[in-house]
């Protein structure tokens, strides 16, 4: 098996993280971006970035 081929547990972890990103992105879009909600949006984007960075490092 090639080194870059994901195994089933890794596939499931990736799918789980992709679902989290989708939910977080939907939540960020639902906010109206008033002053207090901008901070929440920034936090959500930070979490999405952390999840994405984890997979980039593993690639």
Secondary structure, DSSP 8 states (H G I E B T S, - for coil): --TT---HHHHHHHHHHHHHHHHHHHHHHHS---HHHHHHHHHHHHHHHHHHHHHHHH-
